[in-house]
Amino acid sequence: MKTIDVMLLAAFLLCAETFAGDALAQPSKYVSIFVKQDSAGSLSHFKDANLNFEFDYPRALVKMPDSEKDLIVKLGGLANQKHVELKFTRLPDAPDLRIAEQLITSNFQKALAGCSVSGKRNIRFGKGLTFTGSETLFHFRMGDELFATRIVLLSNRDQTYLISFVSTANDDATAKLIFEQVLSSIQQQSASTQPQTQVRSDSWSFEKFNDPSRQVAFDYPQGWKQEHDPGKEFELKFRGANKDGLGGELVVSRLERNPALTLDQFFETYEQTYLKPLKNYQRLSSSHGTFGISRQEGSMTSSTFTAEGHQFRHLTAFFAEGKYYYAVALTGGLWSEREMRSVFDRILASFKVSE
């Protein structure tokens, strides 16, 4: 598939150079991708220090050399007697999945002869259905042969990735199942596999907060000052700075739960009210998972905005427990992404709610 790969690369590069524009309307429904995995003997496992997640793939596929910029891994070969190619590519400067989807569709249609969009859906995937993304199916011709490629866009830790899977159109039904097995196996790398992304343990110290009712407990950075707004029933705010003196703020809010709203709808309301009014607000990524001592199921969202001429990072976790919605938000001005993630992960890991 060398000629196909060259044309796909041209489309990827064109996309990387033109990430700007208006976002598309995002469909609200997601299709969950869950496929029973093949036996361990038929699978290989991919893990790389430069990737924030890991996954399984058919053992019959082998790593292939490629000079494409920002390529993480390319795998190819015969799987179930069908020739397929799988690629993971990092997309630089692509902060919004909807913009990336729009531009990839446009640029594929320019770069690939007779290229058309045959299907599109928003999907949940990965172990525990942790990740969300968009999948687009393209068909195009190379000579007399009709090919299919499935493109999945995924955001993880403030980085956008493109996963592509190519086969002939005749083999697409089988290729789709193989691809969905790969998608179903994706999981976040454990902290022990990413030592380069962790802040040294002596860089931060934490202390425990317990609210008077003993319903909410969590760790927060030692020395940060607590503020309380008497006009709000339950909002905890802590202000402080990192070791470089760069300011930060942790806010924990609790709101009465509306049974008519899903957790995603609650976030959309939160985003519309509190985040979108911020200057240059950009949602970078969203994912679903569990966290905390009490294993809360919820979602985590990463975003940026501008204030006083500087870029701020904003990480927020949302979950529901009993009759309440909870939002845990960490904001840092000029902090590095890895320091923000390290501190936020520690706070979330310590969270405990009992009602």
C-alpha positions as CSV (number, residue, x, y, z in Angstrom):
1,M,0.0,0.0,0.0
2,K,3.0,2.3,-0.5
3,T,1.2,4.6,-3.0
4,I,-1.8,4.9,-0.7
5,D,0.4,5.7,2.2
6,V,2.0,8.6,0.3
7,M,-1.4,10.1,-0.5
8,L,-2.6,9.7,3.1
9,L,0.6,11.3,4.3
10,A,-0.1,14.3,2.0
11,A,-3.5,14.6,3.5
12,F,-2.1,14.4,7.0
13,L,0.5,17.1,6.3
14,L,-2.0,19.4,4.7
15,C,-4.2,19.1,7.8
16,A,-1.2,19.8,10.2
17,E,-0.5,23.0,8.4
18,T,-4.1,24.4,8.4
19,F,-5.6,23.7,11.8
20,A,-7.8,26.8,12.2
21,G,-11.4,27.7,11.6
22,D,-14.9,27.3,13.0
23,A,-16.0,24.2,14.9
24,L,-18.6,21.8,13.6
25,A,-21.8,21.1,15.5
26,Q,-21.0,18.1,17.7
27,P,-23.6,15.3,17.8
28,S,-24.6,14.4,21.3
29,K,-25.0,10.6,20.9
30,Y,-22.1,8.3,21.2
31,V,-21.7,4.7,20.0
32,S,-19.9,2.5,22.5
33,I,-17.2,0.3,21.0
34,F,-16.9,-3.0,22.9
35,V,-15.4,-6.1,21.3
36,K,-14.4,-9.3,22.9
37,Q,-10.7,-9.5,22.7
38,D,-8.8,-12.3,21.0
39,S,-6.7,-14.7,23.1
40,A,-3.5,-13.2,24.5
41,G,-1.5,-15.6,22.3
42,S,-2.7,-13.8,19.1
43,L,-2.0,-10.3,20.4
44,S,1.0,-8.1,20.8
45,H,1.1,-5.1,23.2
46,F,2.2,-1.6,22.3
47,K,3.6,0.7,24.9
48,D,5.8,3.7,24.3
49,A,7.1,6.5,26.5
50,N,6.0,9.1,24.0
51,L,2.4,8.0,24.0
52,N,0.1,8.5,27.0
53,F,-1.9,5.3,26.4
54,E,-1.2,1.7,25.4
55,F,-3.1,-0.9,23.3
56,D,-3.2,-4.4,21.9
57,Y,-3.0,-5.3,18.2
58,P,-3.0,-8.5,16.2
59,R,0.4,-10.3,16.5
60,A,0.4,-10.8,12.7
61,L,1.0,-7.1,12.2
62,V,4.6,-5.8,12.3
63,K,6.1,-2.4,12.8
64,M,6.9,-0.7,9.5
65,P,9.5,2.1,8.9
66,D,8.1,5.4,8.0
67,S,9.6,8.9,7.8
68,E,6.3,10.7,8.4
69,K,6.7,13.6,10.9
70,D,4.9,13.1,14.2
71,L,4.2,9.4,13.4
72,I,4.2,7.3,16.6
73,V,3.9,3.9,15.2
74,K,2.9,2.2,11.9
75,L,1.8,-1.4,11.8
76,G,1.0,-3.5,8.7
77,G,0.5,-7.0,7.5
78,L,-2.1,-9.8,7.1
79,A,-4.7,-10.0,9.9
80,N,-7.4,-12.7,9.4
81,Q,-6.0,-13.1,5.9
82,K,-6.7,-9.4,5.1
83,H,-4.0,-6.9,4.4
84,V,-4.4,-3.9,6.7
85,E,-2.4,-0.9,8.0
86,L,-2.7,0.8,11.3
87,K,-1.1,4.1,12.2
88,F,-1.0,6.3,15.3
89,T,0.0,9.9,14.5
90,R,0.3,13.0,16.7
91,L,-1.4,16.1,15.3
92,P,0.5,19.2,16.3
93,D,-1.4,22.4,17.1
94,A,-4.8,20.7,16.9
95,P,-6.6,21.7,20.1
96,D,-10.2,20.9,19.0
97,L,-11.4,17.6,17.7
98,R,-14.3,19.2,15.8
99,I,-11.9,21.5,13.9
100,A,-9.6,18.6,13.2
101,E,-12.4,16.5,11.9
102,Q,-13.6,19.3,9.6
103,L,-10.2,19.9,8.1
104,I,-9.2,16.2,7.7
105,T,-12.4,15.6,5.8
106,S,-11.8,18.6,3.6
107,N,-8.1,17.7,3.0
108,F,-8.7,14.0,2.4
109,Q,-11.2,14.9,-0.3
110,K,-8.6,17.2,-1.9
111,A,-5.7,14.7,-1.7
112,L,-7.4,11.4,-2.5
113,A,-8.9,10.8,-5.9
114,G,-12.7,10.2,-5.7
115,C,-12.6,10.3,-1.9
116,S,-16.0,10.4,-0.2
117,V,-17.3,10.2,3.3
118,S,-19.2,7.0,3.8
119,G,-20.0,7.2,7.5
120,K,-19.4,9.2,10.6
121,R,-20.1,8.7,14.3
122,N,-19.0,9.8,17.7
123,I,-17.7,6.8,19.7
124,R,-16.8,5.8,23.3
125,F,-14.0,3.2,23.4
126,G,-11.1,1.8,25.3
127,K,-11.0,-0.4,28.4
128,G,-13.9,0.8,30.6
129,L,-15.1,3.0,27.7
130,T,-12.8,5.6,29.0
131,F,-12.2,7.6,25.8
132,T,-14.4,9.5,23.5
133,G,-13.6,10.6,19.9
134,S,-15.0,10.8,16.4
135,E,-14.7,8.1,13.7
136,T,-15.0,8.9,9.9
137,L,-15.1,6.3,7.2
138,F,-13.6,7.3,3.8
139,H,-13.7,5.5,0.5
140,F,-11.4,6.3,-2.4
141,R,-9.9,4.7,-5.5
142,M,-6.4,3.8,-6.4
143,G,-6.4,2.6,-10.0
144,D,-9.2,0.0,-10.3
145,E,-9.2,-0.8,-6.6
146,L,-11.6,0.7,-4.0
147,F,-10.1,1.3,-0.6
148,A,-11.5,2.2,2.8
149,T,-9.9,4.0,5.6
150,R,-11.2,4.6,9.1
151,I,-10.0,7.7,10.9
152,V,-10.5,8.1,14.7
153,L,-9.6,11.4,16.4
154,L,-8.7,11.3,20.1
155,S,-7.6,13.8,22.7
156,N,-5.6,12.7,25.6
157,R,-3.6,14.8,28.1
158,D,-4.0,18.0,26.0
159,Q,-2.7,16.2,22.9
160,T,-4.7,15.2,19.8
161,Y,-4.0,11.9,18.0
162,L,-5.1,10.5,14.7
163,I,-5.6,6.7,14.4
164,S,-6.0,5.4,10.9
165,F,-6.9,1.9,9.6
166,V,-6.7,1.1,5.9
167,S,-8.0,-1.9,4.0
168,T,-9.6,-2.7,0.6
169,A,-13.3,-1.9,0.5
170,N,-14.1,-5.6,0.0
171,D,-12.3,-6.4,3.3
172,D,-13.8,-3.5,5.3
173,A,-16.3,-5.6,7.3
174,T,-13.5,-7.8,8.6
175,A,-11.1,-4.8,9.0
176,K,-13.7,-2.9,11.0
177,L,-13.8,-5.7,13.6
178,I,-10.0,-5.8,13.8
179,F,-9.9,-2.1,14.3
180,E,-12.6,-2.1,16.9
181,Q,-10.6,-4.8,18.9
182,V,-7.7,-2.4,18.9
183,L,-9.9,0.5,20.0
184,S,-11.5,-1.5,22.7
185,S,-8.0,-2.4,24.2
186,I,-6.7,1.2,24.5
187,Q,-6.0,2.2,28.1
188,Q,-4.3,5.0,30.0
189,Q,-0.7,4.2,30.8
190,S,-0.2,3.8,34.6
191,A,1.9,6.4,36.4
192,S,4.7,3.8,36.7
193,T,5.1,3.6,33.0
194,Q,5.5,7.4,32.6
195,P,8.1,8.5,35.1
196,Q,9.1,11.4,32.8
197,T,5.7,13.0,33.2
198,Q,5.7,13.0,37.0
199,V,6.6,15.9,39.3
200,R,9.2,14.7,41.9
201,S,7.6,13.7,45.1
202,D,9.5,16.3,47.1
203,S,8.2,19.1,44.8
204,W,4.7,19.1,46.4
205,S,3.3,18.3,49.8
206,F,-0.4,17.9,50.5
207,E,-2.7,18.2,53.4
208,K,-6.2,16.8,54.0
209,F,-9.4,18.7,53.9
210,N,-12.6,17.4,55.6
211,D,-15.8,19.4,55.4
212,P,-17.7,19.8,58.7
213,S,-20.4,17.3,57.7
214,R,-17.7,14.7,57.0
215,Q,-19.3,14.0,53.6
216,V,-16.4,15.3,51.4
217,A,-12.7,14.7,51.9
218,F,-9.6,15.3,49.6
219,D,-6.0,16.4,49.6
220,Y,-4.9,19.8,48.5
221,P,-1.5,21.5,48.1
222,Q,0.0,22.3,51.5
223,G,0.1,26.0,52.3
224,W,-2.7,27.0,49.9
225,K,-5.1,29.3,51.6
226,Q,-8.8,28.4,51.8
227,E,-11.5,30.9,50.9
228,H,-15.2,30.6,51.4
229,D,-18.0,32.4,49.7
230,P,-20.9,32.8,52.2
231,G,-23.3,33.3,49.4
232,K,-22.9,29.8,48.1
233,E,-24.1,26.7,49.8
234,F,-21.1,24.6,49.1
235,E,-18.0,26.0,47.3
236,L,-14.5,25.4,48.5
237,K,-11.7,27.5,47.1
238,F,-8.0,27.2,47.7
239,R,-5.4,29.7,46.3
240,G,-1.6,29.3,46.2
241,A,1.3,28.9,43.9
242,N,3.8,26.3,42.7
243,K,7.5,26.2,43.6
244,D,8.2,28.8,40.8
245,G,5.7,31.2,42.3
246,L,3.1,30.8,39.5
247,G,-0.4,31.2,40.9
248,G,-3.0,28.4,41.1
249,E,-6.5,27.9,42.3
250,L,-8.5,24.8,43.3
251,V,-12.3,25.0,43.5
252,V,-14.6,22.2,44.6
253,S,-18.3,22.9,44.0
254,R,-21.5,21.0,44.8
255,L,-24.9,21.6,43.2
256,E,-28.3,20.1,43.6
257,R,-28.7,17.3,41.1
258,N,-31.3,17.6,38.4
259,P,-32.5,14.1,37.6
260,A,-33.4,15.2,34.1
261,L,-29.8,16.0,33.2
262,T,-27.1,13.5,32.3
263,L,-23.6,14.2,33.6
264,D,-22.5,15.3,30.0
265,Q,-25.5,17.7,29.9
266,F,-24.4,19.1,33.3
267,F,-20.9,19.7,32.0
268,E,-22.4,21.4,28.9
269,T,-24.3,23.8,31.2
270,Y,-21.2,24.3,33.4
271,E,-19.1,25.0,30.3
272,Q,-21.7,27.4,28.8
273,T,-22.0,29.3,32.1
274,Y,-18.5,29.5,33.5
275,L,-16.0,28.6,30.8
276,K,-17.1,29.8,27.4
277,P,-17.3,33.5,28.6
278,L,-13.5,33.3,29.3
279,K,-11.3,35.0,26.7
280,N,-9.9,32.6,24.0
281,Y,-11.5,29.6,25.8
282,Q,-10.6,26.3,24.1
283,R,-11.7,22.8,25.2
284,L,-8.7,20.6,24.6
285,S,-9.9,17.1,25.6
286,S,-12.6,15.2,27.5
287,S,-12.5,11.6,28.8
288,H,-14.6,9.4,31.0
289,G,-13.4,7.2,33.9
290,T,-13.4,6.6,37.6
291,F,-11.3,8.3,40.3
292,G,-11.0,8.8,44.0
293,I,-11.1,6.5,47.0
294,S,-14.8,6.2,46.6
295,R,-14.3,5.3,42.9
296,Q,-16.6,8.0,41.4
297,E,-17.6,7.6,37.8
298,G,-17.4,10.8,35.9
299,S,-15.7,12.8,33.2
300,M,-12.5,14.9,33.1
301,T,-12.0,17.9,30.8
302,S,-9.0,20.0,29.9
303,S,-9.1,23.5,28.5
304,T,-7.2,26.7,28.2
305,F,-8.1,30.4,28.3
306,T,-6.3,33.8,28.3
307,A,-6.2,36.3,31.2
308,E,-4.1,39.4,31.6
309,G,-2.2,38.4,28.4
310,H,-1.2,35.0,29.7
311,Q,-2.4,31.5,28.9
312,F,-4.1,29.6,31.8
313,R,-4.7,25.8,32.0
314,H,-7.9,24.5,33.4
315,L,-8.6,20.9,34.4
316,T,-12.1,19.9,35.7
317,A,-13.6,16.6,36.9
318,F,-17.3,16.1,37.1
319,F,-19.3,13.4,38.8
320,A,-22.7,12.8,40.5
321,E,-23.2,11.2,43.9
322,G,-26.6,10.9,45.6
323,K,-28.6,14.1,45.2
324,Y,-25.6,16.2,44.1
325,Y,-23.4,17.1,41.2
326,Y,-19.7,17.8,42.0
327,A,-17.1,19.8,40.0
328,V,-13.4,19.7,40.9
329,A,-11.4,22.4,39.0
330,L,-7.7,23.2,39.0
331,T,-6.5,26.4,37.3
332,G,-2.8,27.3,36.8
333,G,-1.2,30.3,35.1
334,L,1.8,29.4,33.0
335,W,2.1,26.0,34.6
336,S,3.5,23.2,32.6
337,E,1.0,20.6,31.4
338,R,2.8,17.8,33.3
339,E,2.8,19.6,36.6
340,M,-0.9,20.5,36.3
341,R,-1.7,16.8,35.5
342,S,0.4,15.5,38.4
343,V,-1.2,17.8,41.0
344,F,-4.7,17.2,39.7
345,D,-4.3,13.4,39.5
346,R,-3.1,13.5,43.2
347,I,-6.2,15.5,44.3
348,L,-8.6,13.3,42.4
349,A,-7.0,10.1,43.7
350,S,-7.6,11.3,47.3
351,F,-11.2,12.3,46.7
352,K,-13.8,10.6,48.9
353,V,-17.6,11.3,49.1
354,S,-20.0,9.7,51.5
355,E,-23.7,10.7,51.8
